[in-house]
Amino acid sequence: MKERLVTLLGGLLALFIVYVLFGPKAEVPVSRPTSVDAGEFGFSALAEWLRGGGIPVHSLRMPYDELLLRSDIPERGNLVIVSLPSGELPLESESFAEFIARGNSVLVLHALSDWPGWASRYGDMASEWLLSDLGYEVEGRADSEGWEPLQGEIGEAEPAVSLTDQLLDPLVKLSLTPALEHPLLAGVKQVAATWYRTEGHYWRLTGSDHERAVLVLLREGEEEPAFWLARVGEGSLLLARHADLFSNGHILDADNAQLMANIVAWSLAEGGAVIFDDYHHGLSELYDPTAFYADSRLHRTLGFLGFLWLVWLIGSGNRLRSASRPVVGMGLVDEVRALGGLLARRVRREAVAQRLFSHFFNAVRGNRGANRNGQPAWELLADDPRIEPVAIERLKALHRALERGEAVDLMELQEWLYRTRKMQQ
């Protein structure tokens, strides 16, 4: 009884270790830039605002090549909102570029000068892919001397802080101002944005060839470009270096909502839709790991399997173990049968029949001193008075059937070959 109790405790300890190592880990909720996220950096307010204005809104939860296959949106006159860096490496880059170039627009909200919590978890491979595939690249330069405390809203230098604090806490609230007169800037006097301590300066958007023109719409101060407009085929690229301009926490700041209204009116054609790229930030119709692990059926199944394992572990012992049968070694006959069964399953019947005839003819030729080439030896068989003519005729009939590609009974062929060999002895 003591041994079983120790075994039970050991099993429970093993299950606990497995749960700690492989069980779901508690994560701090992070607001992500999706059309259903109601957190600070989500776009649920923007999506509801657009729907309230009668504008079709779609949540893209498939790779980008789905854009070319959808029948619920027109071929041109749509607006795609993409937040970078994305959570997953985007797929089908050529399809996305083709969709934009045929007359659609893409608003890229790039976390270059702000760094929301969702962006700090991702890399920038997707950023480089998307812009370069559209024919553009963005370049920036960080301060050569590293980060230095700057004068913020408090009016004096802030004390040195850790890298984690630098990534999470904003330093300065910015106002982006129009750089020129343009329909996209109608009614826009300033756009609110946030700058974070660890980010670089002097960002520039350039085309991959010299013929591409880039228009700066918003600036930070007098020199820093903050919002660009560029052409992609018959479509347009709108790039902002702040990812949270139109999020739930900033859409109502300054003239941010007016800028978004201008972008939507300028980009959409009749029947056009606003499409949020939710796929690359965790919302997918292909596979949802969060829903999978949250399914109660999974936990019940794992719990039941763990219970069965514990019952087996406690009940397993010499008294419950069935007697094992002695292992009997294989003899020569067993090996021959196993090999014969393998050949019977793998070798074609016609090939077996041809090889039986070939060995038989070689044996006849060898007995008469002739060349052992496997060719028919009907003359040599006919000259042997010991062999009955009926055997020769039957073998000839089987050989002709084999040459015509007809099925041959191997048992009958082997029987006639055996009888003929016995006649020659």
C-alpha positions as CSV (number, residue, x, y, z in Angstrom):
1,M,0.0,0.0,0.0
2,K,2.9,2.4,0.8
3,E,4.5,1.7,-2.6
4,R,1.2,2.6,-4.4
5,L,0.9,5.8,-2.4
6,V,4.4,6.8,-3.3
7,T,3.7,6.0,-6.9
8,L,0.5,8.1,-6.9
9,L,2.4,11.1,-5.4
10,G,5.1,10.7,-8.0
11,G,2.5,10.6,-10.8
12,L,0.8,13.7,-9.5
13,L,4.2,15.5,-9.3
14,A,5.0,14.4,-12.9
15,L,1.6,15.8,-14.1
16,F,2.2,19.1,-12.3
17,I,5.7,19.5,-13.9
18,V,4.2,18.8,-17.4
19,Y,1.5,21.4,-16.7
20,V,4.1,24.0,-15.6
21,L,6.3,23.4,-18.6
22,F,3.7,23.0,-21.3
23,G,0.5,24.5,-19.9
24,P,-0.9,27.9,-21.0
25,K,1.1,30.9,-19.6
26,A,-0.7,33.9,-18.2
27,E,0.0,36.9,-20.4
28,V,-0.7,40.5,-19.8
29,P,-3.4,41.6,-22.2
30,V,-1.9,43.7,-25.0
31,S,-4.0,46.0,-27.1
32,R,-3.5,45.2,-30.8
33,P,-4.3,47.2,-33.9
34,T,-7.3,45.2,-35.1
35,S,-10.8,46.2,-36.1
36,V,-12.3,44.4,-33.0
37,D,-9.9,45.5,-30.3
38,A,-11.4,48.0,-27.9
39,G,-8.1,48.7,-26.1
40,E,-6.0,51.8,-26.4
41,F,-4.3,50.8,-29.7
42,G,-7.2,49.0,-31.3
43,F,-9.3,50.2,-34.2
44,S,-12.8,49.2,-33.0
45,A,-13.9,52.9,-32.6
46,L,-12.7,53.7,-36.1
47,A,-14.4,50.6,-37.6
48,E,-17.7,51.5,-35.8
49,W,-17.5,55.1,-36.9
50,L,-17.0,54.1,-40.5
51,R,-19.9,51.6,-40.4
52,G,-22.1,54.3,-38.8
53,G,-21.3,56.5,-41.9
54,G,-22.5,53.8,-44.3
55,I,-19.0,52.7,-45.4
56,P,-18.4,49.0,-45.9
57,V,-15.9,47.7,-43.4
58,H,-14.1,44.3,-43.8
59,S,-11.8,42.4,-41.5
60,L,-9.1,40.6,-43.5
61,R,-8.4,37.4,-41.7
62,M,-6.6,35.5,-44.5
63,P,-3.3,36.1,-46.3
64,Y,-3.0,39.0,-48.8
65,D,-3.7,36.9,-51.9
66,E,-7.3,36.6,-50.6
67,L,-7.8,40.3,-51.7
68,L,-7.6,39.2,-55.4
69,L,-10.2,36.5,-54.9
70,R,-12.9,38.3,-52.9
71,S,-16.2,39.0,-54.7
72,D,-17.7,41.2,-52.1
73,I,-15.5,44.2,-52.9
74,P,-14.9,46.0,-56.2
75,E,-11.6,45.5,-58.0
76,R,-10.5,49.1,-57.4
77,G,-11.4,52.0,-55.1
78,N,-10.7,50.2,-51.8
79,L,-8.6,51.3,-48.8
80,V,-6.5,48.7,-46.9
81,I,-5.2,49.7,-43.4
82,V,-2.0,48.0,-42.4
83,S,-0.1,48.4,-39.1
84,L,3.6,47.6,-39.0
85,P,5.5,45.8,-37.8
86,S,3.1,42.9,-38.2
87,G,2.8,39.9,-35.9
88,E,3.5,37.4,-38.7
89,L,5.5,37.5,-41.9
90,P,3.1,38.5,-44.6
91,L,2.5,36.0,-47.4
92,E,1.9,36.4,-51.1
93,S,3.6,39.8,-51.5
94,E,3.1,39.9,-55.3
95,S,-0.6,39.5,-54.9
96,F,-0.8,42.4,-52.4
97,A,1.3,44.7,-54.7
98,E,-0.9,43.7,-57.7
99,F,-4.1,44.6,-55.7
100,I,-2.8,48.0,-54.8
101,A,-1.4,48.8,-58.2
102,R,-4.7,48.2,-60.0
103,G,-6.3,51.2,-58.4
104,N,-6.6,50.7,-54.6
105,S,-5.0,52.5,-51.7
106,V,-3.0,51.3,-48.7
107,L,-2.6,53.3,-45.4
108,V,0.5,52.0,-43.7
109,L,0.7,53.0,-40.0
110,H,4.4,52.3,-39.3
111,A,5.7,52.3,-35.7
112,L,8.8,54.2,-36.5
113,S,8.5,57.1,-34.1
114,D,6.2,55.5,-31.6
115,W,6.4,52.0,-30.1
116,P,3.1,50.7,-28.8
117,G,3.0,47.6,-26.6
118,W,2.0,45.3,-29.5
119,A,4.9,46.6,-31.7
120,S,7.5,45.9,-29.1
121,R,6.8,42.2,-29.5
122,Y,7.4,41.9,-33.2
123,G,10.3,42.3,-35.6
124,D,10.6,44.5,-38.7
125,M,11.0,41.8,-41.4
126,A,7.4,42.4,-42.6
127,S,8.0,46.2,-42.7
128,E,10.9,45.8,-45.1
129,W,9.0,43.3,-47.2
130,L,5.8,45.3,-47.7
131,L,7.4,48.6,-48.5
132,S,10.1,47.2,-50.8
133,D,7.5,45.1,-52.6
134,L,5.5,48.3,-53.3
135,G,8.6,49.9,-54.7
136,Y,9.7,52.1,-51.7
137,E,11.9,52.0,-48.7
138,V,12.0,54.1,-45.5
139,E,15.3,55.1,-43.9
140,G,16.1,56.8,-40.6
141,R,19.0,57.8,-38.5
142,A,19.3,57.4,-34.8
143,D,21.2,59.9,-32.5
144,S,24.8,59.0,-32.7
145,E,25.4,59.7,-29.0
146,G,22.5,57.5,-27.9
147,W,19.5,58.6,-25.9
148,E,19.7,61.7,-23.9
149,P,17.0,63.2,-21.5
150,L,15.0,65.9,-23.4
151,Q,12.9,68.7,-22.2
152,G,9.3,67.3,-22.0
153,E,6.1,68.8,-20.8
154,I,7.4,69.0,-17.3
155,G,10.0,71.6,-18.4
156,E,13.1,69.9,-17.0
157,A,15.3,67.0,-17.8
158,E,14.0,63.6,-16.7
159,P,16.1,61.2,-14.7
160,A,17.7,58.3,-16.4
161,V,15.4,55.3,-16.7
162,S,15.7,51.6,-17.7
163,L,15.3,50.4,-21.2
164,T,11.9,48.8,-20.3
165,D,10.6,52.2,-19.1
166,Q,12.0,53.8,-22.3
167,L,10.0,51.4,-24.4
168,L,6.7,51.8,-22.5
169,D,6.5,55.5,-21.4
170,P,6.1,58.3,-23.9
171,L,8.3,61.3,-23.7
172,V,6.7,64.0,-25.8
173,K,3.3,64.6,-27.2
174,L,3.8,66.0,-30.8
175,S,1.7,68.0,-33.2
176,L,2.1,67.2,-36.9
177,T,1.2,70.1,-39.2
178,P,0.4,70.2,-42.9
179,A,3.4,70.7,-45.2
180,L,1.3,71.9,-48.2
181,E,-2.3,72.4,-49.4
182,H,-3.8,69.1,-50.5
183,P,-7.4,67.6,-50.6
184,L,-6.2,65.1,-48.0
185,L,-5.4,68.0,-45.6
186,A,-8.7,69.9,-46.0
187,G,-9.8,71.1,-42.5
188,V,-6.6,69.7,-40.9
189,K,-4.6,72.1,-38.8
190,Q,-2.7,69.7,-36.6
191,V,-2.5,66.0,-36.0
192,A,-1.7,64.6,-32.5
193,A,1.1,62.0,-32.2
194,T,3.4,60.6,-29.6
195,W,7.2,60.3,-29.7
196,Y,9.1,57.7,-27.6
197,R,12.5,57.9,-26.2
198,T,14.3,55.1,-28.0
199,E,13.3,56.0,-31.6
200,G,15.4,57.6,-34.3
201,H,15.1,60.7,-36.3
202,Y,15.3,62.0,-39.9
203,W,13.0,59.4,-41.6
204,R,12.8,59.5,-45.4
205,L,10.7,57.6,-47.8
206,T,12.4,57.0,-51.1
207,G,11.4,55.1,-54.3
208,S,13.3,52.1,-55.6
209,D,13.8,54.0,-58.9
210,H,14.4,57.6,-59.5
211,E,11.1,58.2,-61.3
212,R,9.0,57.6,-58.3
213,A,7.7,60.9,-56.7
214,V,7.0,61.1,-53.0
215,L,4.9,63.9,-51.5
216,V,5.3,64.9,-47.9
217,L,1.9,65.8,-46.4
218,L,2.6,66.2,-42.7
219,R,5.7,67.4,-40.9
220,E,7.0,67.4,-37.4
221,G,8.3,70.9,-36.9
222,E,9.8,72.4,-40.0
223,E,12.0,69.6,-41.3
224,E,10.9,66.2,-40.1
225,P,8.5,64.4,-42.6
226,A,5.9,62.4,-40.8
227,F,3.3,61.5,-43.4
228,W,3.9,60.6,-47.1
229,L,1.8,60.1,-50.2
230,A,3.2,58.0,-53.1
231,R,1.9,56.3,-56.2
232,V,1.9,52.5,-56.7
233,G,0.8,51.8,-60.3
234,E,-2.8,53.2,-60.5
235,G,-3.1,53.0,-56.7
236,S,-1.7,55.0,-53.8
237,L,0.5,54.5,-50.7
238,L,-0.1,56.5,-47.6
239,L,2.6,56.1,-45.0
240,A,2.6,57.5,-41.5
241,R,5.6,57.0,-39.1
242,H,3.3,56.9,-36.1
243,A,1.2,53.7,-35.7
244,D,-1.4,55.1,-33.3
245,L,-2.7,58.2,-35.1
246,F,-6.1,56.6,-35.6
247,S,-6.3,54.2,-32.7
248,N,-9.0,54.2,-30.0
249,G,-6.8,56.4,-27.8
250,H,-6.0,59.0,-30.4
251,I,-8.7,59.2,-33.0
252,L,-10.4,62.1,-31.2
253,D,-7.2,64.0,-30.6
254,A,-6.7,67.2,-32.5
255,D,-7.7,66.8,-36.2
256,N,-6.9,63.0,-36.4
257,A,-10.5,62.1,-37.2
258,Q,-10.7,64.8,-39.9
259,L,-7.6,63.4,-41.6
260,M,-9.0,59.9,-41.6
261,A,-12.3,61.2,-43.0
262,N,-10.3,62.9,-45.8
263,I,-8.3,59.7,-46.5
264,V,-11.5,57.6,-46.7
265,A,-13.3,60.1,-49.0
266,W,-10.2,60.4,-51.2
267,S,-9.4,56.7,-51.5
268,L,-12.9,55.0,-51.9
269,A,-14.7,54.7,-55.2
270,E,-18.4,53.9,-55.4
271,G,-19.0,50.6,-53.5
272,G,-15.4,50.7,-52.2
273,A,-14.6,49.3,-48.7
274,V,-12.2,49.9,-45.9
275,I,-10.3,46.7,-45.2
276,F,-8.4,46.2,-41.9
277,D,-5.5,43.9,-42.0
278,D,-6.3,41.8,-38.9
279,Y,-4.7,38.6,-40.1
280,H,-1.2,39.7,-39.4
281,H,-2.1,40.7,-35.8
282,G,-3.5,37.4,-34.6
283,L,-7.0,37.1,-36.1
284,S,-7.1,34.3,-38.6
285,E,-9.8,32.1,-40.2
286,L,-7.1,29.5,-41.0
287,Y,-6.2,28.7,-37.4
288,D,-6.9,30.3,-34.0
289,P,-4.5,29.0,-31.3
290,T,-6.2,31.0,-28.6
291,A,-9.6,29.5,-29.3
292,F,-8.1,26.0,-29.6
293,Y,-6.5,26.2,-26.2
294,A,-9.5,27.9,-24.6
295,D,-11.8,25.1,-25.7
296,S,-13.1,23.2,-22.7
297,R,-13.2,19.9,-24.6
298,L,-9.4,20.0,-24.9
299,H,-9.0,20.4,-21.2
300,R,-11.5,17.6,-20.4
301,T,-9.8,15.3,-22.8
302,L,-6.3,15.9,-21.3
303,G,-7.7,15.6,-17.8
304,F,-9.3,12.2,-18.7
305,L,-6.1,11.0,-20.3
306,G,-4.1,12.0,-17.2
307,F,-6.6,10.2,-14.9
308,L,-6.3,7.0,-17.0
309,W,-2.5,7.3,-16.8
310,L,-2.6,7.6,-13.0
311,V,-4.9,4.5,-12.8
312,W,-2.6,2.5,-15.0
313,L,0.4,3.7,-13.0
314,I,-1.1,2.8,-9.6
315,G,-2.5,-0.5,-10.8
316,S,0.6,-1.6,-12.7
317,G,2.6,-4.3,-10.8
318,N,3.8,-7.8,-10.9
319,R,0.4,-9.1,-9.7
320,L,-1.5,-7.5,-12.5
321,R,1.0,-8.2,-15.2
322,S,0.1,-10.8,-17.8
323,A,2.5,-13.7,-18.3
324,S,4.8,-13.1,-21.2
325,R,5.2,-15.7,-23.9
326,P,8.6,-17.0,-24.6
327,V,10.1,-15.7,-27.8
328,V,10.6,-18.5,-30.3
329,G,13.4,-18.1,-32.8
330,M,12.7,-18.4,-36.5
331,G,13.9,-21.5,-38.3
332,L,15.0,-21.9,-41.9
333,V,11.5,-22.8,-43.1
334,D,10.1,-19.7,-41.5
335,E,12.6,-17.5,-43.2
336,V,12.0,-19.1,-46.6
337,R,8.2,-18.6,-46.1
338,A,8.7,-15.0,-45.1
339,L,10.9,-14.3,-48.1
340,G,8.5,-16.1,-50.4
341,G,5.6,-14.1,-49.1
342,L,7.6,-10.9,-49.7
343,L,8.4,-11.8,-53.2
344,A,4.9,-12.9,-53.9
345,R,3.6,-9.5,-52.9
346,R,6.2,-7.4,-54.6
347,V,7.2,-9.2,-57.9
348,R,4.9,-9.4,-60.9
349,R,3.5,-12.8,-61.9
350,E,4.8,-12.4,-65.5
351,A,8.3,-11.7,-64.3
352,V,8.2,-14.8,-62.1
353,A,7.1,-17.0,-65.0
354,Q,9.8,-15.6,-67.3
355,R,12.5,-16.3,-64.7
356,L,11.2,-19.9,-64.2
357,F,11.4,-20.5,-67.9
358,S,14.8,-18.9,-68.2
359,H,16.3,-21.1,-65.4
360,F,14.7,-24.2,-66.9
361,F,16.1,-23.5,-70.4
362,N,19.6,-22.8,-68.9
363,A,19.5,-26.1,-67.1
364,V,18.5,-28.0,-70.3
365,R,21.3,-26.2,-72.3
366,G,23.9,-26.9,-69.5
367,N,23.1,-30.6,-69.5
368,R,23.8,-30.7,-73.3
369,G,26.8,-28.5,-73.3
370,A,25.1,-25.6,-75.0
371,N,25.3,-21.9,-74.3
372,R,23.3,-20.9,-71.2
373,N,21.6,-17.8,-72.6
374,G,18.1,-18.4,-71.2
375,Q,16.6,-18.8,-74.7
376,P,14.0,-21.5,-75.5
377,A,15.5,-25.0,-76.0
378,W,12.5,-26.8,-77.5
379,E,14.8,-28.8,-80.0
380,L,16.9,-30.1,-77.2
381,L,13.9,-31.2,-75.3
382,A,12.3,-32.9,-78.3
383,D,15.6,-34.9,-78.9
384,D,15.4,-36.3,-75.4
385,P,13.4,-39.6,-75.6
386,R,12.8,-39.5,-71.8
387,I,10.5,-36.5,-72.0
388,E,6.9,-37.1,-72.9
389,P,5.6,-35.0,-75.9
390,V,2.6,-33.9,-73.9
391,A,4.9,-32.2,-71.3
392,I,6.7,-30.3,-74.1
393,E,3.5,-29.2,-75.8
394,R,2.0,-28.0,-72.5
395,L,5.2,-26.0,-71.7
396,K,5.1,-24.5,-75.2
397,A,1.5,-23.4,-74.8
398,L,2.3,-21.7,-71.5
399,H,5.3,-20.0,-73.0
400,R,3.3,-18.7,-76.0
401,A,0.6,-17.3,-73.6
402,L,3.3,-15.6,-71.6
403,E,4.7,-14.0,-74.8
404,R,1.2,-12.7,-75.7
405,G,1.0,-11.0,-72.3
406,E,-1.6,-13.3,-71.0
407,A,-1.8,-14.4,-67.3
408,V,-0.1,-17.7,-66.6
409,D,-1.0,-20.0,-63.7
410,L,2.3,-20.2,-61.8
411,M,1.3,-23.3,-59.9
412,E,0.6,-25.2,-63.2
413,L,3.8,-23.9,-64.7
414,Q,5.9,-25.0,-61.7
415,E,4.2,-28.4,-61.8
416,W,5.0,-29.1,-65.5
417,L,8.6,-27.8,-65.1
418,Y,9.1,-30.1,-62.1
419,R,7.6,-33.2,-64.0
420,T,9.9,-32.5,-67.0
421,R,13.0,-32.3,-64.8
422,K,12.0,-35.6,-63.2
423,M,11.7,-37.2,-66.6
424,Q,15.3,-36.2,-67.4
425,Q,16.8,-38.0,-64.4
